Amino acid sequence: MISIKSSREIELMRKTCSLASQTLVYIEPFIKEGVSTQYLNELCHEFITKNGAYPSPLNYRGFPKSVCTSPNDVICHGIPSEDVILQDGDLLNIDVTTYLNKFHGDTNKTFLVGNVSDEHKKLVDVTYQCMREGIKQVRPGGNIGDIGAVIQEIAHSHGYSVVEDYCGHGIGREFHEEPQVVHVGKKGTGPKMKPGMTFTIEPMINMGNKHTELLDDDWTVVTTDGQWSAQFEHTILVTDDGFEILTIRPDEQVNF
């Protein structure tokens, strides 16, 4: 059952999504060589709670932290730790979901730590392009499959692979709702998009193969070949004539 949000619910979604995007803006200056991912987790937790919200990942199905921190070959769901210290040249994805006024807002960004190699900068740039062009497929009457089709086309054109084991999702009163938003597919397939639908688009793009491995902590997902991965995510609203990016950050306005 795909939830269609009322105008009141959309306003509440805008507020929680705005806080999620503000959290990523807030944390960026602290992402640097020598910092632990646990420290970043603590800062995000404090920022979210001081703004009257709760970090959705905390205790969600047993997840022990307030945000996900996924460096380098970690695809998603990395657990912040005092033992994970950022190094010059790293990539770090921080995934933030806020719960405010009984609604969830979900977004993530892959950050560059210090002097990142050109090959890894390209991975990040292409991953962002995949998300951006996927978002541009959102419109009433379009199909969810249109999103994955363009993401897959762009990633493959650069010799990258698209993770298929994890996908975007509907979001609102529940952290994860219908529909699933797979990042591969064919145009014209999947559920029809309708005004009032809210869901995430969050492609995970790998330099190597698409295969994933779940570590013993039952959360951290890594590439099977040790190649690096990048991800970006926004929460999207289907409007009467297109889309609205509910988690957009001020620096991104020019991209859309």
C-alpha positions in Angstrom: 0.0 0.0 0.0 1.6 3.2 -1.2 0.8 6.2 1.1 -0.4 9.4 -0.6 0.4 12.3 1.7 -2.1 15.1 2.5 -1.1 18.8 2.3 -0.8 18.8 6.1 1.4 15.7 6.0 3.5 17.2 3.3 4.2 20.2 5.4 5.3 18.0 8.3 7.5 16.1 5.8 9.1 19.3 4.7 10.1 20.1 8.3 11.7 16.8 9.2 13.4 16.6 5.8 14.8 20.2 6.3 16.3 19.2 9.6 17.9 16.1 8.1 19.5 18.2 5.4 20.6 20.8 7.9 22.3 18.0 9.9 24.5 17.2 6.8 25.4 20.9 6.4 26.2 21.1 10.1 28.5 18.1 10.2 30.6 18.8 7.1 33.2 21.1 8.8 34.0 18.3 11.3 34.8 15.7 8.6 38.5 15.7 8.5 41.6 13.5 8.9 42.1 12.2 12.4 38.4 12.3 13.5 36.6 9.2 14.5 33.2 8.2 13.1 31.9 7.9 16.6 32.7 11.6 17.2 30.7 12.5 14.1 27.9 10.3 15.4 27.8 12.2 18.7 27.8 15.6 17.0 24.9 14.6 14.7 22.9 13.1 17.7 23.3 16.3 19.7 22.3 18.5 16.7 19.2 16.4 15.9 18.0 16.2 19.5 18.6 19.9 20.2 16.3 20.6 17.3 13.5 18.6 18.9 13.8 15.5 16.9 15.0 11.9 17.3 17.6 10.1 15.1 15.5 7.4 13.4 18.4 4.9 13.1 19.0 4.7 16.8 17.7 1.4 18.1 15.9 0.8 14.8 15.9 -3.0 14.6 18.8 -3.0 17.0 21.0 -0.5 15.1 23.2 1.0 17.9 24.0 4.5 16.7 22.3 7.7 15.5 23.6 7.9 12.0 25.3 5.5 9.5 28.9 6.2 8.6 30.2 4.3 5.6 33.9 4.8 4.5 35.5 3.7 1.3 34.5 0.0 0.5 31.6 0.2 3.0 28.5 0.4 0.8 26.0 1.3 3.5 24.9 0.9 7.1 28.3 1.4 8.6 28.3 1.6 12.4 30.1 4.6 13.9 33.1 3.6 16.0 35.9 5.1 18.0 38.2 2.7 16.2 37.4 4.1 12.7 39.6 7.1 12.3 39.4 9.1 9.0 42.5 9.2 6.9 43.6 11.6 4.2 42.1 10.5 0.9 39.1 8.7 2.4 35.5 8.9 1.2 32.8 8.9 3.9 29.1 8.6 3.5 27.0 9.9 6.3 23.3 8.8 6.3 20.9 10.9 8.4 17.3 10.2 9.1 15.3 12.5 11.5 12.0 11.8 13.2 10.2 15.0 13.9 6.4 15.5 14.5 5.9 11.8 13.8 7.5 11.9 10.3 10.8 10.7 9.0 13.2 12.6 6.7 16.1 10.7 5.1 19.2 11.9 3.2 22.9 11.1 2.8 26.0 12.5 1.2 29.5 11.1 0.4 32.1 13.5 1.7 35.7 13.8 0.6 38.4 13.7 3.3 41.5 15.7 2.5 43.3 14.9 -0.8 41.1 12.4 -2.6 42.4 10.7 -5.7 41.0 11.7 -9.1 39.6 8.2 -9.6 37.7 8.4 -6.4 36.5 11.9 -7.0 35.1 10.7 -10.3 33.2 7.9 -8.6 31.6 10.5 -6.3 30.8 12.8 -9.1 29.2 10.1 -11.2 27.2 8.8 -8.2 25.8 12.3 -7.6 24.9 12.5 -11.3 23.1 9.1 -11.1 21.0 10.4 -8.2 20.3 13.8 -9.9 19.2 12.3 -13.2 17.2 9.6 -11.3 15.4 12.4 -9.5 14.6 14.2 -12.8 12.6 11.1 -13.9 10.0 11.8 -11.1 6.7 13.0 -12.4 3.0 12.1 -12.1 2.2 9.2 -14.5 5.8 8.1 -14.7 7.0 4.7 -13.5 9.3 3.9 -10.6 11.3 1.8 -13.1 12.2 5.0 -15.0 14.4 6.1 -12.1 16.5 2.9 -12.0 16.8 2.8 -15.8 18.6 6.1 -16.1 20.8 5.4 -13.0 21.9 2.1 -14.5 22.6 3.6 -17.9 24.8 6.4 -16.4 26.7 4.1 -14.0 27.4 1.5 -16.6 28.6 4.1 -19.2 31.5 4.9 -16.8 32.3 1.2 -16.1 30.7 1.2 -12.7 28.2 -1.2 -11.2 24.9 -0.5 -9.3 24.2 -2.2 -6.1 20.9 -4.2 -6.4 20.6 -5.7 -2.9 19.6 -2.4 -1.3 17.3 0.3 -2.7 15.3 3.4 -2.1 11.9 3.3 -0.3 8.8 5.1 0.5 9.0 7.2 3.7 6.7 9.2 5.9 5.1 8.1 9.2 7.2 5.0 8.8 10.9 4.9 8.2 10.5 2.4 5.4 7.2 2.3 3.4 6.2 1.2 -0.1 7.2 1.6 -2.9 10.7 0.1 -3.2 12.8 2.2 -5.5 15.3 -0.1 -7.2 18.3 1.7 -8.8 18.3 -0.6 -11.9 15.4 -1.4 -14.2 13.5 -0.7 -17.4 11.6 2.4 -18.4 7.9 2.0 -18.2 7.9 -0.6 -15.5 7.1 -0.6 -11.8 4.4 1.4 -9.9 3.0 4.6 -11.3 4.0 7.8 -9.6 1.2 9.9 -8.2 1.1 13.4 -6.6 1.6 13.1 -2.8 3.9 10.1 -2.9 7.2 10.5 -0.9 10.2 8.2 -1.4 14.0 8.2 -1.4 16.3 7.8 -4.3 19.7 6.7 -3.0 21.9 4.9 -5.6 24.9 3.0 -4.3 27.6 2.9 -7.1 30.6 0.6 -7.0 33.9 0.9 -8.8 34.1 -2.9 -9.1 31.3 -5.5 -9.2 27.8 -5.0 -7.8 28.0 -7.8 -5.2 27.7 -7.1 -1.4 28.7 -8.8 1.8 27.1 -8.3 5.2 29.6 -8.3 8.0 29.3 -10.2 11.3 27.7 -7.1 13.1 24.6 -7.8 10.9 24.6 -4.2 9.6 27.8 -3.1 7.8 27.6 -3.9 4.1 30.9 -3.9 2.1 31.9 -4.6 -1.5 33.1 -8.2 -2.1 36.1 -7.1 -4.1 37.3 -4.4 -1.8 36.7 -1.7 -4.4 35.3 1.6 -3.2 31.6 2.6 -3.3 29.8 6.0 -3.1 26.2 7.0 -2.4 23.9 10.0 -2.4 20.3 10.2 -1.2 17.3 12.6 -1.1 13.7 12.3 -0.1 11.5 13.2 -3.0 7.9 14.4 -3.2 5.9 13.8 -6.4 4.1 17.0 -7.1 1.3 17.9 -9.5 3.7 18.7 -12.3 7.0 17.0 -11.3 9.0 16.7 -8.1 10.2 18.5 -5.0 13.4 17.6 -3.3 12.4 17.8 0.4 16.0 17.3 1.7 17.8 19.6 -0.7 20.7 21.6 0.7 21.3 25.3 -0.2 24.5 24.5 -2.1 22.6 22.1 -4.4 19.9 24.5 -5.8 22.0 25.2 -8.9 22.1 21.5 -9.8 18.4 21.2 -10.2 
